[in-house]
Amino acid sequence: MMKTGVVLGFDGNTERNFIWCKEKGIETCQLQVPPAYYTGEGIREIRSLCAKTGMEITAVVDVSGGPAVYDFYGGPLTIGIVPAAWQAARLREMADSAAFAAQLGVPRVCGHMGFIPENPNDPAYTAAIAGARWLAEIYAKNGVGLDFETGQETPITLLRAIQDIGSACIGVNFDPANLLMYGKANPLDALDILGPYVRGVHAKDGEYPRDPRNLGAEKPLGTGRVNFPALIKKLLALGYDGALTIEREIGGEEQRADILQANQILKDLIHGGA
């Protein structure tokens, strides 16, 4: 049966956040870990916190260095492994994430590939696929899966990239809100295309963009355009039994309140069979 989770960072609040989540019935997390903690000491500390609290880490979230501008102008130049200026460094960082996840005992790493060109004849597409193939070999050797997150590309473009990479360790971290916020697809239609490759799911809500420069608005789960009852029903039909990982990209008490509300909605849908 699917569990609920939340995206968390590894910082001075991690233990408190793990305890809070477990008390509220949130069993899992995807953990954002800065590369500075890719050390024996960092691994021991994270393992200790998981043993102490019972928290399950379903994926390490790749935290790449350099800029990341989440809009339609800066994004293609800064996000993921597609931008030429950042490609070599990001590939090395994502390779390091594979070794770290393997040593930590976490089965998957997730992150954005970037604004994958729609045109498969674009040299930027060819370069990104070559880089991703190199990564896939490293992930396969480490026994870790690599999940590219939906958002900056249409579902068919991501499917083409996965098939062109040609590795069983490559999957999808399915973020339905991103598909809306980037104006790329209706999430239910996207799941028809990407369903067999889904290894993780972000439980996030949002709207289509109305400003051609900026993404659509992220919304509290249940108040945006994602149809979560239908989405979860479709995930169940696909045989997905992984985590529904809540992502609410704000801070403070409002974030916690929205996470709790999202968790309740998801639990009701899971146990009610959507």
ZINORBEL-V945824 format. One record per residue. N is the residue number from 1. RES is the residue in one small letter. PHI is phi in degrees with one decimal (NA if undefined). OMEGA is omega in whole degrees, -180 to 180 (* if undefined). NEAR is the number of other ideal C-beta (glycine too) atoms within 12 Angstrom. Layout:
N;RES;PHI;OMEGA;NEAR  N;RES;PHI;OMEGA;NEAR
//
This chain:
1;m;NA;179;19  2;m;-61.4;174;31  3;k;-110.1;173;30  4;t;-100.1;180;41  5;g;-152.0;179;40  6;v;-149.5;174;44  7;v;-81.9;-179;40  8;l;-129.3;174;40  9;g;-102.6;175;25  10;f;-93.6;-177;36  11;d;-156.2;-178;21  12;g;-67.7;-179;10  13;n;-102.2;-171;16  14;t;-60.3;-179;29  15;e;-60.9;178;22  16;r;-59.9;-179;19  17;n;-68.0;176;28  18;f;-59.5;-179;34  19;i;-63.3;180;19  20;w;-59.3;-180;23  21;c;-61.0;-179;38  22;k;-62.7;178;27  23;e;-63.6;-178;17  24;k;-94.0;177;23  25;g;82.2;176;24  26;i;-99.8;-166;37  27;e;-88.9;-170;31  28;t;-134.2;173;37  29;c;-151.2;160;41  30;q;-100.1;-171;46  31;l;-110.8;174;43  32;q;-82.6;-176;30  33;v;-121.0;176;39  34;p;-59.7;-178;24  35;p;-57.4;177;26  36;a;-60.4;-179;15  37;y;-98.1;177;27  38;y;-79.1;-176;30  39;t;-133.3;175;19  40;g;-58.4;180;13  41;e;-65.4;178;13  42;g;-62.5;179;24  43;i;-63.1;180;26  44;r;-63.0;-179;16  45;e;-66.4;-180;24  46;i;-66.0;178;38  47;r;-60.3;180;21  48;s;-63.1;180;17  49;l;-65.1;179;33  50;c;-66.5;180;30  51;a;-64.6;-178;16  52;k;-70.6;-173;16  53;t;-104.8;-176;26  54;g;82.8;180;18  55;m;-73.8;176;35  56;e;-104.0;176;30  57;i;-94.4;-178;41  58;t;-87.5;180;40  59;a;-159.7;167;42  60;v;-87.3;177;48  61;v;-90.2;179;39  62;d;-64.1;178;44  63;v;-113.3;-176;30  64;s;-80.9;176;34  65;g;-79.0;-180;20  66;g;83.4;-176;23  67;p;-74.8;173;18  68;a;-145.9;-176;25  69;v;-105.4;-174;22  70;y;-94.6;171;28  71;d;-149.1;-173;24  72;f;-86.7;-180;24  73;y;-104.7;179;16  74;g;-79.1;-176;20  75;g;-57.4;-179;28  76;p;-61.9;-178;29  77;l;-92.4;-169;24  78;t;-132.0;-170;29  79;i;-96.5;170;38  80;g;75.7;-176;43  81;i;-99.4;179;43  82;v;-76.4;-177;38  83;p;-61.5;-176;33  84;a;-60.2;-176;24  85;a;-64.6;-175;19  86;w;-116.4;-170;29  87;q;-61.7;-175;32  88;a;-62.1;-179;21  89;a;-64.9;-178;22  90;r;-67.4;178;36  91;l;-62.3;178;36  92;r;-63.7;-180;24  93;e;-64.8;180;32  94;m;-69.6;174;44  95;a;-65.3;176;34  96;d;-61.3;179;32  97;s;-63.1;179;41  98;a;-63.4;-180;37  99;a;-64.9;180;26  100;f;-63.1;-180;37  101;a;-60.5;179;38  102;a;-61.3;180;27  103;q;-68.0;179;25  104;l;-77.0;-178;34  105;g;84.6;178;21  106;v;-100.3;-169;37  107;p;-77.1;-172;29  108;r;-144.1;171;40  109;v;-122.2;177;48  110;c;-127.2;179;49  111;g;-178.0;-179;44  112;h;-88.5;171;42  113;m;-75.6;179;46  114;g;116.4;179;45  115;f;-76.9;-178;35  116;i;-65.4;180;43  117;p;-59.0;176;28  118;e;-66.3;-177;21  119;n;-86.0;-179;14  120;p;-68.6;177;20  121;n;-89.9;179;11  122;d;-66.2;178;20  123;p;-55.8;178;15  124;a;-66.4;176;28  125;y;-66.2;-179;29  126;t;-58.3;-179;22  127;a;-66.8;-180;25  128;a;-65.4;179;40  129;i;-66.2;178;35  130;a;-62.0;178;23  131;g;-63.5;-179;36  132;a;-67.4;176;40  133;r;-64.2;177;26  134;w;-60.0;177;26  135;l;-61.3;-177;41  136;a;-58.8;178;35  137;e;-63.1;180;23  138;i;-66.9;179;30  139;y;-64.9;179;39  140;a;-62.0;179;22  141;k;-64.2;180;16  142;n;-86.9;-180;29  143;g;69.2;-177;20  144;v;-122.2;176;37  145;g;-88.8;177;35  146;l;-120.2;-176;48  147;d;-111.4;176;45  148;f;-83.6;-174;50  149;e;-86.2;178;43  150;t;-67.5;175;48  151;g;156.7;-170;46  152;q;-81.8;-176;43  153;e;-133.5;174;41  154;t;-68.4;179;27  155;p;-57.3;-178;36  156;i;-69.4;177;21  157;t;-68.7;178;35  158;l;-66.1;177;46  159;l;-61.2;179;29  160;r;-59.5;-179;28  161;a;-62.4;180;43  162;i;-60.6;-180;34  163;q;-67.7;178;21  164;d;-72.3;175;24  165;i;-65.6;170;33  166;g;72.1;179;17  167;s;-129.1;-180;26  168;a;-68.5;-178;18  169;c;-83.8;-180;31  170;i;-90.3;178;39  171;g;-135.3;-177;37  172;v;-125.7;165;42  173;n;-96.1;-168;44  174;f;-84.5;178;46  175;d;-111.2;-175;47  176;p;-66.2;-180;47  177;a;-67.0;179;46  178;n;-58.0;180;44  179;l;-58.2;176;44  180;l;-75.2;-173;34  181;m;-63.9;175;38  182;y;-90.1;178;40  183;g;71.1;-172;27  184;k;-99.9;-176;34  185;a;-173.4;164;33  186;n;-74.1;-175;23  187;p;-57.2;-179;41  188;l;-66.3;177;28  189;d;-67.1;180;22  190;a;-62.1;-180;35  191;l;-66.5;175;34  192;d;-62.2;-178;23  193;i;-86.8;-171;30  194;l;-102.6;-172;43  195;g;-46.4;-177;27  196;p;-63.8;-177;20  197;y;-103.6;-175;35  198;v;-73.1;178;44  199;r;-116.2;177;37  200;g;-150.4;-178;44  201;v;-136.4;170;52  202;h;-91.8;175;47  203;a;-91.2;-176;49  204;k;-142.0;-177;46  205;d;-123.1;-179;36  206;g;-173.5;-178;35  207;e;-128.2;172;26  208;y;-65.0;177;25  209;p;-72.3;174;25  210;r;-118.2;179;13  211;d;-111.1;-175;15  212;p;-68.6;178;13  213;r;-99.3;-171;15  214;n;-128.3;-180;21  215;l;-64.6;171;31  216;g;-65.5;-175;30  217;a;-77.3;167;22  218;e;-77.5;-177;32  219;k;-130.8;171;27  220;p;-57.9;-177;32  221;l;-56.7;-179;41  222;g;97.3;-179;27  223;t;-114.2;179;20  224;g;-102.1;-173;29  225;r;-93.1;178;29  226;v;-71.4;178;44  227;n;-92.6;-174;23  228;f;-66.0;176;37  229;p;-56.5;179;21  230;a;-70.2;-179;21  231;l;-63.9;-179;44  232;i;-67.9;176;36  233;k;-60.4;180;20  234;k;-70.4;177;30  235;l;-62.3;178;37  236;l;-61.3;180;26  237;a;-64.9;178;18  238;l;-78.4;-178;25  239;g;86.0;180;13  240;y;-71.8;179;30  241;d;-132.3;177;19  242;g;-85.0;-176;36  243;a;-85.8;166;41  244;l;-103.2;-170;45  245;t;-96.8;-177;45  246;i;-68.0;174;43  247;e;-128.5;178;43  248;r;-129.2;-167;34  249;e;-90.7;169;27  250;i;-132.7;-180;17  251;g;-131.2;172;13  252;g;75.7;-176;10  253;e;-66.9;178;11  254;e;-63.4;177;14  255;q;-61.1;-179;24  256;r;-62.7;179;25  257;a;-62.7;180;18  258;d;-68.3;177;30  259;i;-64.1;180;37  260;l;-63.2;179;26  261;q;-64.4;178;25  262;a;-62.2;-179;39  263;n;-61.1;180;36  264;q;-65.5;178;25  265;i;-59.6;-178;29  266;l;-65.4;179;41  267;k;-60.4;179;28  268;d;-61.5;-179;20  269;l;-70.4;180;30  270;i;-63.1;-175;31  271;h;-77.9;176;17  272;g;-93.0;-179;15  273;g;69.8;-179;14  274;a;58.7;*;23
//
